[in-house]
Amino acid sequence: MKQLLVIILLAAGLSTQAQSIYTGFPSLVWPKLYAITFQKDPNGEFDKPIFTKEVKALAGKEVVLPGYIIPFQGVTKESHFMLSSLPINACFFCGVGGPEGVVEVFLTKPIPYTDKPVEIKGKLGLNDSNPDQMIYVLVGAEFLGEIDF
């Protein structure tokens, strides 16, 4: 019976990307975002990301991502920040992660900073030309809440 419940919950999480996919299982979107390569820029300015077909299929679509808030400035009410798939001590800027493990987020309403994992829903944008922006961007995003384990 317990195995049947797990299968039902997993199927429900797979059925749509627009609804929250966190059901106690890892994100199904992050692994797709990790699968990226870079084309070396001959000028050494901005290595161009090469997006897979799976990632291109998500462009412009609403996705839900769990992660950790990494503020650009201070820890106050945030509406523009990075969302990392890894905790701050292992994120892109601090340790083992790469640029494919963070998403730049533009929320429609600011939220107080938290160091707990959260879920964010928004429209996924892909950036392969602007070196002043992350390679993944969530626009029109909304805060779905903190994730309790």
Long-range contacts (C-beta under 8 A, 24 or more apart in sequence): 17-58, 17-61, 17-62, 17-63, 17-64, 18-61, 18-62, 18-63, 18-64, 18-121, 19-64, 20-64, 20-119, 20-121, 20-144, 21-64, 22-64, 22-66, 22-119, 22-147, 27-64, 27-65, 27-66, 27-85, 29-58, 29-63, 29-64, 29-65, 30-65, 30-66, 30-67, 30-85, 30-101, 32-58, 33-85, 33-100, 33-101, 33-103, 33-136, 34-100, 34-101, 36-100, 36-135, 45-131, 46-129, 46-131, 48-128, 48-129, 49-99, 49-100, 49-126, 49-127, 49-128, 49-135, 50-128, 51-126, 51-128, 55-126, 56-126, 58-124, 59-124, 59-125, 59-126, 60-123, 60-124, 60-125, 61-123, 61-124, 62-121, 62-122, 62-123, 62-124, 63-121, 63-122, 63-123, 63-124, 63-138, 64-119, 64-120, 64-121, 64-144, 65-103, 65-119, 65-120, 65-121, 65-138, 66-117, 66-118, 66-119, 66-147, 67-103, 67-117, 67-118, 67-120, 68-115, 68-117, 68-118, 69-113, 69-114, 69-115, 69-118, 70-102, 71-113, 75-113, 76-112, 76-113, 77-110, 77-111, 77-112, 77-113, 78-107, 78-110, 78-111, 78-112, 78-113, 79-106, 79-107, 79-108, 79-109, 79-110, 79-111, 80-104, 80-105, 80-106, 80-107, 81-105, 82-134, 83-118, 83-120, 83-138, 88-115, 99-134, 99-135, 100-135, 100-136, 102-134, 102-136, 103-134, 103-136, 103-137, 103-138, 104-133, 104-134, 104-136, 104-137, 104-138, 105-137, 105-138, 105-141, 106-137, 106-138, 106-139, 106-140, 106-141, 107-141, 107-142, 107-143, 108-140, 108-141, 108-142, 109-142, 109-143, 111-143, 114-146, 116-146, 116-147, 117-146, 117-147, 117-149, 118-143, 118-144, 118-145, 118-146, 118-147, 119-143, 119-144, 119-145, 119-147, 120-144
